[in-house]
Amino acid sequence: MSHIHINVENLEFAYDRVKDTRKDDSQDNRIIKDVSFRACENDSIGIIGANGVGKSTLLKLLVGLELNFTGQIRVEEIPLEKKTLSRVREKIGYVFQDSDSQLFMTNVYQDVAFAPRNYGLPQEEVDRRVKNALSSVHIEHLRDKPVHALSGGEKKLVSIATILSMIPDIILMDEPSAALDPKNRRNLINILNEFDHMKIITSHDLDFIWDTCNRILLMADGQIVADGTPDEILKNKELLEANGLELPLSLMQR
Amino acid sequence: MSKINKAIGEIQNLTQMAEQDQWMNRIHPLVKLLLTVMYIGVTVSFDKYDFSGVLSMAVYPIIIFILSDLSFKNALYRMRVVLPVVCIVGVFNPFFDKEVAGYIELGTTADGVMRTLVVTGGVVSMLSLMVKGFLTVTAAYILIATTTIEKICYALRLIHVPKIIVTEILLIYRYITLLLTEAKRVVQAYSLRAPGQNGIKFSAWGSLVGQMLIRSMDRAENVYDSMCLRGFDGEFFIGEKVAFRGRDAAFLLSGIVVFVVFRCFPVFEMVGELF
């Protein structure tokens, strides 16, 4: 049996809301409702669903960016809570949807070296990790380039490199193909398929999910409504349409 | 909009300048920080009527500009916003201080009358304050242009400036670019829907500034999340330990000697008396 990396049980979450006397407080404001799943080391999971179903929130919960949830999240048997945050985050790399939010240092080297330096590694090890991370996404030539001078595709790859330098066991990506042109998108797919990390990817781009994932979680209204292989879910037109999605473009008849 | 782009570009240019592998950039950051602080202190300490003394302090920036290959023209361009503010400080002195400080001979007229220009204490103190302001801002510019913000913060930590203040300085420096980027987006969105309009209508300012603030707070929160996810625990990495070498000690020592000599002796007057 594969080693379980993430175990989510009965997860529920609601954002804090400003009390509005005009609204009925009994209204259900939960974003995530009773979500349970297990993710193993061979999994490359695509979380799909219409806008606002809670995909990005679920990812944020998995890395502890929101902690006031109920239920349980265990990452490699470590329960996710405030006191275990740093241990959990060492194991997980999270790539933001907006690369500009992820890249804040002056040049690519500085940004990729940010995590290893924070973990107090010696300079030689920092250099080695930066080199390996950049070569994993084939952008060694960008090492000294200022972050503001990167293209959208380059920023996305640098964002991935910034988390690879942490040597995470698990990679979470929020809408990785957003705002990428077809060439950069294909490049990203090829790179992701080279990784042997466990991956959890949220996206509206079902073709991207089709090309990169071996398991799909379909979300609707804060819940997981289907869990299966790409063949089982992405080819099921009725299921997708019932949950506000369409067949991947590559499967549509023209 | 292009002004915001230029501002972002200027910040990036300054950062790149500071990262260059030049002679002055290689000097220990603590030495540069200490000399800058001392220079500012010494320059400000001159009496308001000691114009020649203040002027003599220009020696330090002149030497550094020559040695470090910094462009004086670019420096003036980058300081263009601050300099007028600094220079305006003493502009009212001539109106309040009318005591005669000296005369400048302008020659004699055809009928043998000596023409002189009366220089009041107010004029001298105004010029003195302007030069002081110019020189101190220039010294700060030299420090920023030859030292990265991380190294300045490293030097601050060496002199035991509290960790939280140093981290704040670093984050604010990063936040400036972030705020400018958000401002650029908001102004761009406005101008695309207000063709042919010069600037932004007064009535739109409130909502634009509010939007900008909310957006930049969101961005700041995302950046902070991103930092935390990569092991940030409240202390920014501010560079590898920088070795203190002989040339750093020599530079510090020569700087101190120059400052002391120019502060304690009227060097310009002494040189003038030689001729």
Interface residues (C-beta under 8 A of the other chain):
Chain A: V63 L65 S86 R89 E90 I92 G93 Y94 F96 D98 D100 S101 Q102 F104 M105 T106 N107 F114 A115 R117 N118 Y119 Q123 P146 H148 T162 I163 M166
Chain B: I8 Q12 T15 Q16 E19 T148 R174 T177 L178 T181 R219 N222 V223 D225 S226 M227 C228 L229 R230 G231 F232 D233 F237 E240
